[in-house]
Amino acid sequence: MTEIKANSTVMIHVLADETLSSIKREYVEVDRKTEIGEKIIIVDKNDPDDEYENGAI
């Protein structure tokens, strides 16, 4: 799902939260470096040799 606001493209991902009976949650994609301790979700796997798959946390 993509939503456009104020002349910029905002990427919004809708994922089912399995801990809450699959309630759908919206996550806004941000383009920045991660910090130690943060969790990330793989959404666009580019390298076929990468050990992670789309949806991995």
C-alpha positions as CSV (number, residue, x, y, z in Angstrom):
1,M,0.0,0.0,0.0
2,T,1.4,3.4,-1.0
3,E,0.1,6.7,0.2
4,I,1.2,10.1,-1.1
5,K,1.2,13.1,1.2
6,A,2.5,16.7,0.7
7,N,4.6,16.1,-2.4
8,S,6.4,13.1,-0.9
9,T,6.0,9.4,-1.2
10,V,5.3,7.6,2.1
11,M,5.5,3.9,2.0
12,I,3.1,2.2,4.4
13,H,3.2,-1.6,5.0
14,V,0.2,-3.5,6.4
15,L,1.2,-6.6,8.3
16,A,-0.9,-9.0,10.4
17,D,0.1,-9.0,14.1
18,E,0.0,-12.7,15.0
19,T,0.2,-11.9,18.8
20,L,-3.1,-10.1,18.6
21,S,-5.3,-12.5,16.6
22,S,-3.9,-11.3,13.3
23,I,-5.0,-7.7,13.7
24,K,-3.6,-5.7,10.8
25,R,-1.0,-3.0,11.7
26,E,0.3,-0.2,9.5
27,Y,4.1,0.5,9.6
28,V,5.6,3.5,7.9
29,E,8.8,2.9,6.0
30,V,11.7,5.2,7.0
31,D,15.0,5.6,5.1
32,R,17.7,5.8,7.8
33,K,20.4,3.7,9.4
34,T,19.3,1.3,12.2
35,E,20.6,1.7,15.7
36,I,21.8,-1.1,17.9
37,G,18.9,-3.0,19.5
38,E,16.3,-2.1,16.9
39,K,14.3,-4.7,15.1
40,I,13.9,-4.7,11.3
41,I,11.6,-6.6,8.9
42,I,12.9,-7.7,5.5
43,V,10.4,-6.5,2.9
44,D,12.4,-6.5,-0.4
45,K,15.0,-9.2,-0.5
46,N,17.6,-8.3,-3.2
47,D,20.3,-10.8,-2.9
48,P,19.3,-14.5,-3.6
49,D,22.2,-15.7,-1.5
50,D,21.1,-13.7,1.6
51,E,20.3,-15.9,4.6
52,Y,17.1,-13.8,5.4
53,E,13.7,-14.1,3.6
54,N,11.0,-11.5,3.1
55,G,9.1,-11.1,6.4
56,A,12.0,-12.1,8.6
57,I,12.5,-10.0,11.7
